Amino acid sequence: MSDKRVYSDNPRVLAVQTLAKIKNGAYSNLQLNQVIKQHQLGEADKRLLTTLVYGVIQHRMTFEYWLAPFIGDKKIDVWVRELLYTSLFQLKFLDKIPEHAIFNESIEAAKLLGHVGTGKYVTAILHRIARQGLRDITEITDPIQRLSIEASLPVWLIEELVKQNGEATTRQIISSINDAPMQSIRVNTVLTTDQEVVSALEKENFKVTKSDVAEHAFIVSGGHVASSKAYHDGLLTLQDESAMLPVESMYLTDEVKTVLDAAAAPGGKTIQIAQYISNDAKITALDVHEHKIKLIKSNAERMHVSEKIQARVLDARKVPSEIDTKFDRILVDAPCSGFGLLRRKPEIRYDKTLADVEKLAEIQFELLDAVSQNIADNGILVYSTCTILQQENDDVVKKFLKKHPEFETIPTQTSQKLKIDREEDILHIYPNDYHTDGFFVATFQKK
């Protein structure tokens, strides 16, 4: 960050300050929400701030490649680099803003956050870019390296995706990951109906479109849904469409009386389960952090389903020694690398390694291995992740089935019959399939 304590409601200045904090370890979505709450911004300025922050994070490696010839070996402050990146993003991706306006705003932000000398440095860099232009990515001869810079994804991740899916499919996947995520909701059928929620949101001037991916789900635009009365009253929750699919695949009926959600926070899927089961059924929801248990309870109360949910602090790997219940259904929505969420959390592409993925796969197997001991005969165990890498998905399934021949996969079902003609039981959802988060769902039954 700039050493100067500067308070400004200028969205470009706020974007630079926000990006510098994210570069130093803050989460993009949390940091952005905090900044928006702390400043009096109109809707247009909120949109510009959000666009600049996510745009720079999504294209960081591309901007680094473009900027390198103009900076050379000179060490510059993090915030100055982020300021130059926001300038590049506006130049290349926001065609409604004239070049002179971008330059003027960037130079003024440099002076405000730094000093006159910083302003002169930024001026010199921008004018050189205007004169010389930016180098062409096609100059990179190595195809993987070129794709890495083009998509702003680390080489190791590109290599893994190509190895697992082929180059053509990988290009299709990554072509969509920098698009803006859609705002999707799930209706709380315990309290209301789809039509009542649609009507309530439309009265608040939201545009509502029915989802093609999940039931009781809608795409909403035209404002911040979490600020709506319908949200406040617990009539809906925010959830990505593909994140609704693991619960749809649990074969929930009124006969199901005991459910374990093994890694439950913040509780979206726990609450979704509660909507499908009878009033005398119970869900045990686990997480390893006390503050996340409070979050589950808070969300359950807002959605009026808390009487069905018992949330407690416990590492799910300790379930066999700590819990005696044999559950009719178990959901393991496992902690993962999150590469299916690149639209919503673009910074994760830069701080994860292949070693991290392999370590997470071990934890995922340990979770499955442990909780499987607490499933009733003929019970159903659902394993899901929000990543698109086989190490955390298909490989974990194979390893689990090899150790547990008493389980078999059964078809992962969805309300909208997604990929119904697929040959395998498991379900892969890629970010380009339905413009949702990437997700993986495997459904097991104990023989």
C-alpha positions, 0 to 999 in steps of 0.5 A: 500500500501507499504509505500515505493515509488517503481517504477518497471516494474516487473508484480508481483510487479505491481500486488501487488501494484494494488491489494492493491489500489483496496482493498483500494477502486479503481476499478479493470478495471480502476486501471489496465488500468492506471498501464498498461499505466504508465509502459513499459510492453511487451504483456506477462507481461501485460497478467501476470499482468492482470491474477494475478490481476483478479485471486486474486480478483476472489478467494480472499475468498478461499485464505483467507481460505487457508492462515488463519492457517499460519497467525493466529491473526497476523496483516499484511499490506494489500500489504503483504497479497496481495503478499501472495495471488498472490503466492497462485494464481500462485501455484494453478492456473498457472501450468506453473510456477515452485514453486521455481520461484514463491517463489523466485519472491515473496520473492524478491518482499517482500524485494523490497516493504518492507524490509529484515524483510518482506522478511524473514516473507514471506519466512517463510510463503511460506516454511510452505505452501510448507511443510504442504500443504493447508487445503481442502475446503471439510473440511467445513461441511456446504454446503452453507459455503463450496460453498461460500469459493469454489466460493469466493462469500459471503454467502448471495449471495449464499443463494439468488441464491440457493433460486431463482434457486436451488443448481444445477443451482446455481453451474452451474452459479457460475462455469463460473463466474471466467472464463476470459471475452471475448472481444466482439465488435459491428459493427457500421452499420452507417459507415460500414459493418460486413465484412469490420470490420472483414477484417480491424481487421484481417489485424491488426492480430486480430482473429475474430469470429461471435457472436451467441448471437447478430447481428453485433457482434463479439468475438475478440482476439489477442490484445487490440481492443480499440487500433485498427485503426478500433476502432479509426475510429468509425467502431466498439465499445466494448460491451458485447454481452448480453448488446446488447440485450435490444436494440434488444428488442425495436422493432425499425423501421423507424416509431420510431421517439422519443426515451428516454434512461433514464440511458444512460452513457456511451452511448453504448446502446444509440449509438446502438439505433441510428444505428437502427433508421432513420436519422430524429429520435431523442434520448434523453439520460439522466444521473445524472452526467455531466462528464458522459454526456460528455462521451456519447457525446464523444462516439457518436462523435467517432461513427458518430451518434451525430446528432441523440442524445441529451444528458442532465443531468437529474435524470430520476425520474424527466422526467414527470415534466421536459420533455413533449415529449411522446416517441415512445420507452423508454429504462431503463437500470437501475443502479443495483448491477451488479452481472451479471458482475462478470467476468469483475468486480470481486470485486463487490461481496465483497462490496454489501449486500442484503440491497444494492440490496433491495435499488436498486430495489426501485430506479429501480421501481421509474425510471420505474414508472416515465418514463412510464408516458412519453410513447405514446399509443402503445409505447414500454418500455424496462427494463433491468439490468446486474444482476441475482437477482430476487429482481431487475428483476422479482420482479420489473416487478411484482410491476410495472405491479401491479401499471400500468395495462395499460402496458402488457409484450410482448415477448422480442425478440432477433436477434438470437432467444435466448431461443425461447422456454421459456414460459415467455415473459421476458428474463434471460441471466445467465453468464453460458448460452452463456459465456457472462455477465448476463442480464435481459430484460423485454419488456412492451407495453402500451395498 
